[in-house]
Amino acid sequence: MELIPVKTTDPYYTEAERLMTDAFPPEERRPLDRQRQYTDHNPLFHPQVVVENGTFAGLFNYWTLDGFLYGEHLATCPSLRGGGLGRRILDIFIRHAGQPIVLEVEPPTTDIAARRIGFYRRCGFRLWEHRTYIQPPYAADLSPLPLLLMVHGDLDEEKDFEHICHEIHTKVYGWQGGKLTND
């Protein structure tokens, strides 16, 4: 299995975009025109495709932020789910990260959200449960989402929470002063 950086002109990009729109509802992903712009022009954004035996198998997008990496989207092709591919993707990412990693997750109010948190815990992530994190909307016509953060590596909820929120909100979502600045 390989994680391969991708641009919009690469052969696997169309499959990655299709999987992104199938796997994530609009409130959990940016509009496609902005996704394409970031893919080709934002040096902090690292879109990758997962290729296994020469076949597209999934996607993993992350950001390089101040003091940590932010894992934004992980999705595997539906036919490959449940076979350990997601774990292998995260294992490779963690091994090569060289710094702490942060993820957003839904609160464990549904069975699937609780299972997702369990999956990330088995991969070595810790859930920050004491501070509520609000995901800014990806577009002006969407609403913010109450989520939680999970971390891998040397981060402290009390000490690092505000800095992490600021980095993600401003650099990933383009959110400043209570409004979207990149819409």
Secondary structure, DSSP 8 states (H G I E B T S, - for coil): -EEEE--TTSTTHHHHHHHHHHHS-GGGS--HHHHHHHHHH-TTEEEEEEEETTEEEEEEEEEEETTEEEEEEEEE-GGGTTSSHHHHHHHHHHHHH-S-EEEEE--S-SHHHHHHHHHHHHTT-EEEEEEEEEE--SSTTS--EEEEEEEESS--HHHHHHHHHHHIIIIIS-EETTEES--
